[in-house]
Amino acid sequence: MIYLVATLKIKPGSLPAINEAVADCIAGTRNEPGNISYDLFQSTTDEDTIVFVERWEDQAAIDNHFVEPHFLAWREAGSKFFLDRTIEIIEPANVKTL
């Protein structure tokens, strides 16, 4: 199993628009082969930080996710709200920061 944790700093006040833009991506991703879980959280200490916590069976499933139409649509729609991002891929014996 592989965890992917994407932390996004967003423009102040943009969370309602982000929630609307990401809904189809969340639903679609949860139905992808190799997806174990896909959840979006808002930081409890910074309302302008959101975190995706994802669990995948393997790297191939993650790679496939990045070319799915619902993911590409979300990335295009959401990108205007992003100020910064950090993506961490966590494997049992290997932690990578992108």
Rosetta blueprint (number, residue, H / E / L):
1 M L
2 I E
3 Y E
4 L E
5 V E
6 A E
7 T E
8 L E
9 K E
10 I E
11 K L
12 P L
13 G L
14 S L
15 L H
16 P H
17 A H
18 I H
19 N H
20 E H
21 A H
22 V H
23 A H
24 D H
25 C H
26 I H
27 A H
28 G H
29 T H
30 R H
31 N L
32 E L
33 P L
34 G L
35 N E
36 I E
37 S E
38 Y E
39 D E
40 L E
41 F E
42 Q E
43 S L
44 T L
45 T L
46 D L
47 E L
48 D L
49 T E
50 I E
51 V E
52 F E
53 V E
54 E E
55 R E
56 W E
57 E L
58 D L
59 Q H
60 A H
61 A H
62 I H
63 D H
64 N H
65 H H
66 F L
67 V L
68 E L
69 P H
70 H H
71 F H
72 L H
73 A H
74 W H
75 R H
76 E H
77 A H
78 G H
79 S H
80 K H
81 F H
82 F E
83 L E
84 D E
85 R E
86 T E
87 I E
88 E E
89 I E
90 I E
91 E E
92 P L
93 A L
94 N E
95 V E
96 K E
97 T E
98 L L
